[in-house]
Amino acid sequence: MDKRKKSKIELIALREKINYHNYRYYILDDPEITDAEYDRLFRRLVEIENRYPELVVTESPSQRVGAPVEGGFKTVKHSIPMLSLENGFSDKEVKEFEDRIKRLLIRRMRTNYISYTVEPKMDGIAIELIYDNSILKTASTRGDGYTGEDITSNIKTIKSIPLRLFPPGYNQDLPEHLEVRGEVYMEIKAFQQLNKEREKQGEAPFANPRNAAAGSVRQLDPHITARRPLLFFSYGIGEVSGWTFTSHIELLTTLNKWGLRVNTGYIKECKSIDEAITHCRYLESIKHDLPYEIDGAVIKVNSIDLQKALGEKSRSPRWALAYKFEPTQATTRIVKIDVQVGRTGALTPVAHLEQIRVGGVRISRATLHNQEEVERKDIREGDTVIVQRAGDVIPEVVKVIKAKRTGKEKLFIMPDRCPVCGSELVPPGDEVVLRCSNPGCSAQVTGGIKHFVSKDAMDIDGLGDKLVDQLVIKGLVKDSADIYHLSLEDLIALDKMAEKSANNILNAIKESKKTTLAKFIYSLGIRHVGEHVAMVLAKQFREFDNLQKATREDLLSIQEIGPEIADSILSYFSNEENLSFINHLFEAGITIEEMPLEKAPLKEHPFSGKSFVLTGTLSTLTRSEVKKFIEEKKGKVSTSISTKTDYLVLGKSPGSKLVKAKDLGAHILNEEEFLRMLGEG
């Protein structure tokens, strides 16, 4: 097999893994791997795609910004995408980052001089605050980068976030519209105290401050959020009306003057990349002394003009880099290695460890991915290994300490039959994983049901993993359609199930019968059809029957659907058992809401967000009329020329404002040009 084909096989597996872990991390708030391990998977994906760009597909995790929006809240579209950051893990990679942007700037700006800012990379949850006329109107999560969750009621409970921009001693105009980006986080001592209180009340403790912050801002009851010790730092903006900035430092300083919290104590302007690296190292050296957790430092090009010239890639801005610190590591021993079977039949080896405490969390297992990974790292039962963790529950096995081997260690070999049902295994073929060949395998059935009832599928509240396990073991549920035939007597017979809880579950099952097309498609568990692809299919076909009848050509005509996804969909709908299952769902009363037509976005007027100054006498309009027209188009009229002035509207007998406007580079509009622009949009 040639290298390109091997790389293609590896890419398929990497995409599936990364999409799954995105779901665990962003949607369930229940990650299964560490940040370090996720970074390794993503870096490997990008490495292969850079080597073979023809293998890049639109559904690759590298081509998206981030994760999908969690349900339960209204959605908010970001006017400017909240992009994620490219990661660097060494001084060499930081230097390579500078080399890349210098090459671009020489071509685009005829300059290669760059200054930087360096700031701590807070380990919290990114949010956006929207202020209109200085009042906090909307707060939202980052979501998938384009659309977030409306968490305004919760954010208003955080005392470090001003409800109104009214900074004492500030005597300049504030922007009429301001979009602030920043991080909600929880200090370590407050987090520890919160966990103590939760344990006293019999509640499960949070894994780390980041998960605590994320869980707190997503509470449906703002009173709960109000009791959580949350804080906020701002680090950037989206849209802002009537203001321009020359540098990132100026932007942060201005946000601070406007009454917004900025982490000024540890942000530094650096004249060179070497100085930036030095400050990153300094932040890493003091990270354990800080009152909050940081997992790196963010290096940004300081000049706003240079930022604009560099622009963005599909997933991240070219002008910023997250310098990731070394994750916490520890040494432990592998007690045994066994195999877990997932809902798609994939067999995954898992290492069970002698329990250790890493980064404040007790660790007892680690996923080993596949036989190839086990062999590459030469991992054996009984080995002493180094594991690392960067804030999540399940660590990565970094390496084996072979010097500590005693000779009693055992080689691990994947089983030749399914460890759950004993069925034959499907050989890897185009994949790197073995799969159980029996679709009726209890592990696959249980996994499929858990997927079906999950929040982003049919969203049946109360049907957790342990309860699903009981239903399958007792034979009450053989597939997901059986859920809709459960009775009160069935549920009450289960362990630790009270009548009130059983009735709540039955109500949740009833409510789930009305769903959206995208959720229904996703709930079916079609291989390679995640939430994003399900939404793409829903928008394209609009009705479930249309999707069922789609041909391969129909599917491949969609930009984001490749041959692998198309074949998987066709295979699913050609299976008689799957069709019977779908019929049972509809017979049970599943109804799908009509897919609404998307409205075309309104075109923004050229005056929107721009600052105007008037001078001289106009022949066809009065000044009050001009001011009214500009403000109707969401522009702003000022009385004096400044660096923030976009346009000077010029009449007869202009004064000194014309000279100053020319000096500052403002655009000059005569009356005819102004009227022509007014008629645009």
Residue pairs with C-beta under 8 A, 6 or more apart in sequence:
4 52
4 55
7 48
7 51
7 52
7 55
8 52
8 55
8 430
9 428
9 430
9 431
9 432
10 44
10 48
10 432
11 45
11 48
11 49
11 55
11 60
12 430
12 431
12 564
13 370
13 431
13 432
13 433
14 41
14 44
14 45
14 48
15 45
15 59
15 60
15 61
16 528
17 41
17 369
18 38
18 41
18 42
18 45
18 61
19 61
19 530
21 31
21 32
21 33
21 38
21 41
22 61
22 66
22 67
23 67
23 456
23 530
23 531
24 30
24 31
24 32
25 31
25 38
25 67
25 392
26 66
26 67
26 68
26 70
27 67
27 68
27 70
27 455
27 456
28 454
28 455
29 211
29 214
29 215
29 218
30 393
31 392
31 393
31 394
32 367
32 392
32 393
32 394
33 367
33 392
33 394
33 396
34 327
34 388
34 389
34 390
34 391
34 392
34 394
34 395
34 396
35 295
35 324
35 327
35 390
35 391
35 392
36 327
36 388
36 389
36 390
36 396
37 395
37 396
39 87
39 89
39 324
40 396
42 61
42 62
42 87
43 87
45 60
45 61
45 62
46 62
48 55
49 55
49 56
49 60
49 62
56 62
56 63
57 63
57 562
58 559
58 560
58 562
59 532
59 533
59 560
59 561
59 562
59 565
62 314
62 315
63 314
63 315
64 144
64 145
64 314
64 315
64 532
65 81
65 82
65 83
65 84
65 144
65 145
65 146
65 314
65 315
66 84
66 142
66 143
66 144
66 145
66 315
67 143
67 144
68 143
68 144
68 456
68 531
68 532
68 535
69 75
69 141
69 143
69 144
69 147
69 148
69 149
70 141
70 143
70 149
70 218
70 455
70 456
71 455
71 456
71 459
72 149
72 218
72 220
72 455
73 149
73 150
73 151
73 218
74 149
74 150
75 143
75 147
75 148
75 149
75 150
76 128
76 138
76 140
76 147
76 148
76 149
76 150
77 146
77 147
78 128
78 140
78 143
78 145
78 146
78 147
78 148
78 179
78 238
79 179
79 238
79 239
80 179
80 238
80 239
81 145
81 146
81 312
82 126
82 128
82 142
82 143
82 145
82 148
82 181
82 238
83 145
83 312
83 315
83 316
83 317
84 145
84 315
84 316
85 298
85 316
85 317
85 320
85 321
85 322
86 97
86 313
86 315
86 316
86 320
86 321
86 322
87 296
87 321
87 322
87 324
88 94
88 96
88 97
88 299
88 321
88 322
88 323
88 324
89 323
89 324
91 277
94 273
94 276
94 277
94 280
94 299
94 321
94 323
95 273
97 299
97 321
98 114
98 273
100 318
101 114
101 301
101 310
101 318
101 319
102 112
102 114
104 309
104 310
104 318
105 111
105 112
105 114
105 306
105 309
105 310
106 112
108 309
108 310
109 305
109 306
109 309
111 306
114 273
114 301
114 302
114 303
114 306
115 269
115 270
115 271
115 272
115 301
115 302
115 303
116 269
116 270
116 272
116 273
116 275
116 276
116 299
116 300
116 301
116 302
117 248
117 249
117 252
117 267
117 268
117 269
117 270
117 299
117 300
117 302
118 267
118 268
118 270
118 276
118 279
118 280
118 283
118 297
118 298
118 299
118 300
119 235
119 263
119 266
119 267
119 268
119 297
119 298
119 300
120 263
120 266
120 267
120 283
120 290
120 294
120 297
120 298
121 294
121 295
121 296
121 297
121 298
121 322
121 323
121 324
122 183
122 185
122 233
122 263
122 292
122 293
122 294
123 185
123 208
123 209
123 210
123 292
123 293
123 294
123 295
123 391
124 183
124 184
124 185
124 186
124 209
124 210
124 213
124 214
124 292
125 141
125 142
125 183
125 184
125 185
125 210
125 213
125 214
125 217
126 141
126 142
126 181
126 182
126 183
127 139
127 140
127 141
127 142
127 148
127 151
127 155
127 181
127 182
127 183
127 184
127 217
127 232
128 139
128 140
128 142
128 148
128 179
128 180
128 181
128 238
129 136
129 138
129 139
129 155
129 161
129 179
129 180
129 181
129 182
129 234
130 136
130 137
130 138
130 139
130 140
130 177
130 178
130 179
130 180
131 137
131 165
131 175
131 177
131 178
131 179
131 180
132 176
132 177
133 176
134 164
134 165
134 166
134 174
135 163
135 164
135 165
136 152
136 155
136 156
136 161
136 162
136 163
136 164
137 152
138 150
138 152
139 150
139 151
139 152
139 154
139 155
139 156
139 161
140 148
140 149
140 150
140 151
140 152
141 148
141 149
141 151
141 217
141 218
142 148
143 149
149 218
151 217
151 218
153 222
154 216
154 217
154 218
154 219
154 222
154 225
155 161
155 184
155 217
156 163
156 222
157 222
157 225
157 226
157 230
158 184
158 225
158 230
158 231
158 232
160 230
160 231
160 232
160 261
161 232
161 261
162 259
162 260
165 174
165 178
165 258
165 259
165 260
166 259
167 257
167 258
167 259
170 257
170 258
170 259
173 242
173 638
174 258
175 240
175 241
175 242
175 243
176 241
176 242
176 636
177 239
177 240
177 241
177 609
177 634
178 237
178 239
178 240
178 241
178 258
179 237
179 238
179 239
179 240
180 234
180 236
180 237
180 238
180 255
180 260
181 234
181 235
181 236
181 237
181 238
182 232
182 233
182 234
182 235
182 236
182 260
182 261
183 232
183 233
183 235
184 213
184 216
184 217
184 230
184 231
184 232
185 209
185 210
185 213
185 230
185 231
185 232
185 233
185 292
185 293
186 194
186 209
186 212
186 213
186 216
186 228
186 229
186 230
186 231
186 292
187 209
187 229
187 231
187 291
187 292
188 209
188 291
188 292
188 293
189 291
190 229
191 206
191 208
191 209
191 212
191 229
193 229
194 206
194 212
194 228
194 229
195 205
195 206
195 212
198 204
198 205
198 206
199 205
206 212
206 215
207 361
207 391
207 392
207 393
208 293
208 359
208 360
208 361
208 391
208 392
209 292
209 293
210 293
210 391
212 228
213 228
213 230
216 224
216 225
216 228
216 230
217 225
217 230
219 225
231 261
231 292
232 261
233 261
233 262
233 263
234 252
234 255
234 260
234 261
234 262
235 252
235 262
235 263
235 298
236 248
236 251
237 251
237 255
239 609
240 609
241 608
241 609
241 634
241 636
242 609
242 610
242 611
242 636
242 638
242 644
243 254
243 644
244 304
244 643
244 644
245 251
245 254
245 304
246 303
246 304
246 305
246 643
247 302
247 303
247 304
248 300
248 301
248 302
248 303
248 304
248 307
249 267
249 269
249 302
251 304
252 262
252 264
252 267
253 262
255 262
256 262
256 264
266 283
268 279
269 302
270 276
270 278
270 279
273 299
276 299
277 323
279 297
280 296
280 297
280 299
280 323
283 294
283 297
284 297
284 325
284 326
287 293
287 294
287 325
293 391
294 325
295 324
295 325
295 327
295 390
295 391
296 322
296 323
296 324
296 325
297 322
297 323
297 325
298 320
298 321
298 322
298 323
299 320
299 321
299 322
299 323
300 307
300 319
300 320
301 307
301 310
301 319
301 320
306 319
307 317
307 319
310 317
310 318
310 319
311 317
311 318
312 318
327 359
327 388
327 389
327 390
328 358
328 359
328 388
328 389
328 390
329 358
329 386
329 387
329 388
329 389
329 398
330 356
330 357
330 358
330 363
330 386
330 387
330 388
330 389
331 356
331 384
331 385
331 386
331 387
331 401
332 353
332 354
332 355
332 356
332 363
332 384
332 385
332 387
333 353
333 354
333 382
333 383
333 384
333 385
334 351
334 352
334 353
334 379
334 380
334 381
334 382
334 383
334 385
334 397
335 352
335 353
335 354
335 381
335 382
336 351
336 352
336 381
337 349
337 350
337 351
337 352
337 368
337 374
337 379
337 381
337 412
338 349
338 350
338 352
338 419
339 347
339 348
339 349
339 350
339 414
339 415
339 419
340 347
340 348
340 350
340 443
341 347
341 348
341 418
341 419
341 420
341 436
341 441
341 443
341 444
341 447
342 348
342 443
342 444
342 447
343 443
343 444
343 446
343 447
343 448
343 450
343 451
343 525
344 435
344 444
344 447
344 525
344 527
345 418
345 426
345 435
345 436
345 437
345 438
345 439
345 441
345 444
346 433
346 434
346 435
347 414
347 415
347 418
347 419
347 425
347 433
347 434
347 435
347 436
348 367
348 368
348 369
348 370
348 433
349 367
349 368
349 369
349 370
349 371
349 374
349 412
349 414
350 365
350 366
350 367
350 368
351 365
351 366
351 367
351 368
351 379
351 385
351 397
352 364
352 365
353 363
353 364
353 365
353 366
353 385
353 387
355 362
355 363
355 364
356 362
356 363
356 387
357 363
358 387
358 388
358 389
358 395
359 389
359 390
359 391
361 389
361 393
363 387
363 389
363 393
363 394
363 395
365 394
366 387
366 394
366 395
366 396
366 397
367 394
368 374
368 379
368 397
370 432
370 433
370 434
371 413
371 414
371 434
372 432
373 379
374 412
377 397
377 399
377 400
378 400
378 402
379 385
379 397
379 400
379 412
380 400
380 405
380 409
380 410
380 411
380 412
381 409
381 410
381 412
382 406
382 408
382 409
382 410
383 400
383 401
383 404
383 405
383 409
384 400
384 401
384 404
384 405
385 397
385 398
385 399
385 400
385 401
386 397
386 398
386 399
386 401
387 395
387 396
387 397
387 398
388 395
388 396
388 398
389 395
389 396
414 434
415 425
416 425
417 423
417 424
417 425
418 424
418 425
418 436
418 437
418 438
418 441
418 443
420 436
420 441
420 442
420 443
421 436
421 438
421 440
421 441
421 442
421 443
423 436
423 437
423 438
423 441
424 437
425 434
425 435
425 436
425 437
426 434
426 435
426 436
426 437
427 434
428 434
436 443
436 444
438 444
439 577
442 472
445 472
445 478
445 479
446 468
446 469
446 472
448 479
448 480
448 525
449 468
449 471
449 472
449 477
449 479
449 480
449 483
450 465
450 468
451 457
451 523
451 525
452 458
452 480
452 483
452 523
452 524
452 525
453 459
453 460
453 463
453 468
453 480
453 483
453 512
456 519
456 522
456 531
457 519
457 522
457 523
458 480
458 512
458 515
458 519
458 520
458 523
459 512
459 515
459 519
460 483
460 505
460 508
460 509
460 512
461 504
461 505
461 508
462 501
462 504
462 505
462 508
463 483
463 505
463 508
463 509
467 494
467 505
468 477
470 494
470 495
471 477
471 483
471 486
471 494
472 478
474 493
474 494
476 482
476 486
476 490
477 483
477 486
479 581
479 584
480 523
480 581
480 585
481 581
481 584
481 585
481 588
483 509
484 509
484 513
484 585
484 588
484 589
484 590
485 588
486 505
486 506
486 509
488 499
488 502
488 503
488 506
491 497
491 501
491 502
491 505
491 506
492 498
492 499
492 502
513 588
513 589
513 590
513 591
514 591
514 593
515 523
515 590
515 591
515 592
515 593
516 538
516 592
516 593
516 595
517 538
517 541
517 542
517 543
517 544
517 592
517 593
517 595
518 531
518 534
518 535
518 537
518 538
519 534
520 544
520 590
520 592
521 529
521 534
521 537
521 538
521 544
521 547
522 529
522 530
522 531
522 534
524 572
524 578
524 582
526 568
526 569
526 572
527 568
527 572
528 564
528 565
528 568
529 537
529 565
529 568
529 569
532 560
533 560
533 561
533 565
536 558
536 560
536 561
537 547
537 558
537 561
537 569
538 595
539 595
539 598
540 558
541 547
541 550
542 595
543 592
543 595
544 592
547 569
547 573
548 573
550 569
552 566
552 567
552 570
555 561
555 565
555 566
555 569
555 570
556 562
556 563
556 566
572 578
573 579
603 681
604 681
605 633
605 634
605 635
605 680
605 681
606 633
606 677
606 680
606 681
607 629
607 630
607 633
607 634
607 635
607 677
607 678
608 633
608 634
608 635
609 634
609 635
610 635
610 636
610 646
610 647
611 635
611 636
611 637
611 638
611 644
611 645
611 646
611 647
612 626
612 630
612 635
612 636
612 637
612 638
612 645
612 646
612 647
612 648
612 649
613 637
613 638
613 639
613 640
613 641
613 645
613 647
613 648
613 649
613 657
613 661
613 666
614 623
614 626
614 627
614 637
614 648
614 649
614 651
615 648
615 649
615 650
615 651
615 654
615 655
615 657
615 658
615 661
616 650
616 651
616 652
616 653
616 654
616 655
616 658
617 651
617 652
617 653
618 626
618 649
618 651
618 652
618 671
619 651
619 652
619 671
620 671
620 675
621 629
621 671
621 675
626 637
626 649
626 674
627 637
629 678
630 636
630 637
631 637
633 678
633 681
638 644
638 645
640 657
641 648
641 657
641 660
641 661
641 664
641 666
642 664
643 664
645 661
645 664
645 666
646 666
646 667
647 666
647 667
647 668
647 669
648 657
648 658
648 661
648 666
648 667
648 668
648 669
649 669
649 671
649 674
650 658
650 668
650 669
650 670
650 671
651 671
658 668
661 668
662 668
669 677
